[in-house]
Amino acid sequence: MSMDTIKIIFFDIDGTLIDMKRKQISEKMLETLIRLKERNIILCLSTGRGPMTLPHFDGWEPDVFLTFNGSYCYNRQQAIYRHPIPKEDAKKIIQNAALINRPVSIATADQLVANGTDKDLAEYYGFAKLEVNVSEDFEDVVDRGEIYQIMAGGREEEYASFLQGVSHAKIAAWWDRAVDIIPADSGKGTGVSKILAYYHLDKSEALAFGDGNNDIEMFEAVGTGVAMENGSDLLKEVADDVCGHVAEDGIYHYCVAHGLL
């Protein structure tokens, strides 16, 4: 396939740009991003993380950000798309979680607060080198803030319990011990479509790299979706191509092989 027409690339973070064991970007991957930017390709971070928990990269800044699995997209100039969870659903999810003894963390565009923590939630936050912020202001933030994502420890058999009686939210998961709960009609695919429209780009001009099931919609919204060797089997099934392992700088080698570098 020709990569001459690629004008924008979407990168998942955890397991794609950053090896989840090393928890930091490799020098080779950072060099890849810097060189792609020199070619005037628009580079987008596409993640379940929120703006508050994005990693900082020395010598490189993304052009655009798709955060909270597509619910809040922005560049340095403006918000491109914002889509919070309806307030009544957010409150119901928090109640449901309490019934199965799961503390939750809620995310607004500029705040992360929790009503407690457990082993799964703490480890989930650890991937982003963060600690869960258990806050006395939790109820106040729920009442006043726009909630884009609710995070909790949770296994697949608990998914239905979280969403009992909830109409406008769904679960996006990239780790089997935690959930990101996002607006029902959101997702990385929606965010990608909004960003492509903003930049007046066609999906054929878009490439994406990912490793988790929450990247499936992203792959469907771009012309070429490339799964990491370490990615989920489900994602590989819908991917157009597979590159090497994140720990072996798979994206760098893919970009070289396809003339992007």
Secondary structure as the mmCIF struct_conf table of DSSP 4:
data_model
#
loop_
_struct_conf.conf_type_id
_struct_conf.id
_struct_conf.beg_label_comp_id
_struct_conf.beg_label_asym_id
_struct_conf.beg_label_seq_id
_struct_conf.end_label_comp_id
_struct_conf.end_label_asym_id
_struct_conf.end_label_seq_id
TURN_TY1_P TURN_TY1_P1 ASP A 4 THR A 5
STRN STRN1 ILE A 8 PHE A 11
TURN_TY1_P TURN_TY1_P2 ILE A 13 ILE A 13
STRN STRN2 ASP A 14 ASP A 14
TURN_TY1_P TURN_TY1_P3 GLY A 15 LEU A 17
STRN STRN3 ILE A 18 ILE A 18
TURN_TY1_P TURN_TY1_P4 MET A 20 ARG A 22
BEND BEND1 GLN A 24 GLN A 24
HELX_RH_AL_P HELX_RH_AL_P1 GLU A 27 GLU A 38
TURN_TY1_P TURN_TY1_P5 ARG A 39 ASN A 40
STRN STRN4 ILE A 42 SER A 46
BEND BEND2 GLY A 48 ARG A 49
HELX_RH_3T_P HELX_RH_3T_P1 PRO A 51 THR A 53
HELX_LH_PP_P HELX_LH_PP_P1 LEU A 54 HIS A 56
TURN_TY1_P TURN_TY1_P6 ASP A 58 GLY A 59
BEND BEND3 ASP A 63 ASP A 63
STRN STRN5 VAL A 64 THR A 67
HELX_RH_3T_P HELX_RH_3T_P2 PHE A 68 GLY A 70
TURN_TY1_P TURN_TY1_P7 SER A 71 SER A 71
STRN STRN6 TYR A 72 ASN A 75
BEND BEND4 ARG A 76 GLN A 77
STRN STRN7 ALA A 79 ARG A 82
HELX_LH_PP_P HELX_LH_PP_P2 PRO A 84 PRO A 86
HELX_RH_AL_P HELX_RH_AL_P2 LYS A 87 LEU A 99
TURN_TY1_P TURN_TY1_P8 ILE A 100 ASN A 101
STRN STRN8 VAL A 104 ALA A 107
BEND BEND5 ALA A 109 ASP A 110
STRN STRN9 LEU A 112 ALA A 114
BEND BEND6 ASN A 115 ASN A 115
HELX_RH_AL_P HELX_RH_AL_P3 LYS A 119 GLY A 126
TURN_TY1_P TURN_TY1_P9 PHE A 127 LYS A 129
STRN STRN10 VAL A 134 VAL A 134
TURN_TY1_P TURN_TY1_P10 GLU A 136 ASP A 137
HELX_RH_AL_P HELX_RH_AL_P4 PHE A 138 ARG A 144
BEND BEND7 GLY A 145 GLY A 145
STRN STRN11 GLN A 149 GLY A 153
HELX_RH_3T_P HELX_RH_3T_P3 GLU A 156 GLU A 158
HELX_RH_AL_P HELX_RH_AL_P5 TYR A 159 PHE A 162
TURN_TY1_P TURN_TY1_P11 LEU A 163 GLY A 165
BEND BEND8 SER A 167 HIS A 168
STRN STRN12 ALA A 169 ALA A 172
BEND BEND9 TRP A 174 TRP A 175
TURN_TY1_P TURN_TY1_P12 ASP A 176 ARG A 177
STRN STRN13 ALA A 178 PRO A 183
TURN_TY1_P TURN_TY1_P13 ALA A 184 ASP A 185
BEND BEND10 GLY A 187 GLY A 187
HELX_RH_AL_P HELX_RH_AL_P6 LYS A 188 TYR A 198
TURN_TY1_P TURN_TY1_P14 TYR A 199 HIS A 200
HELX_RH_3T_P HELX_RH_3T_P4 LYS A 203 GLU A 205
STRN STRN14 ALA A 206 GLY A 210
BEND BEND11 GLY A 212 GLY A 212
HELX_RH_3T_P HELX_RH_3T_P5 ASN A 213 ASP A 215
HELX_RH_AL_P HELX_RH_AL_P7 ILE A 216 ALA A 221
BEND BEND12 VAL A 222 GLY A 223
STRN STRN15 THR A 224 MET A 228
TURN_TY1_P TURN_TY1_P15 GLU A 229 ASN A 230
BEND BEND13 GLY A 231 GLY A 231
HELX_RH_AL_P HELX_RH_AL_P8 ASP A 233 VAL A 238
BEND BEND14 ASP A 240 ASP A 240
STRN STRN16 ASP A 241 CYS A 243
HELX_RH_3T_P HELX_RH_3T_P6 VAL A 246 GLU A 248
TURN_TY1_P TURN_TY1_P16 ASP A 249 ASP A 249
HELX_RH_AL_P HELX_RH_AL_P9 GLY A 250 ALA A 257
TURN_TY1_P TURN_TY1_P17 HIS A 258 GLY A 259
#
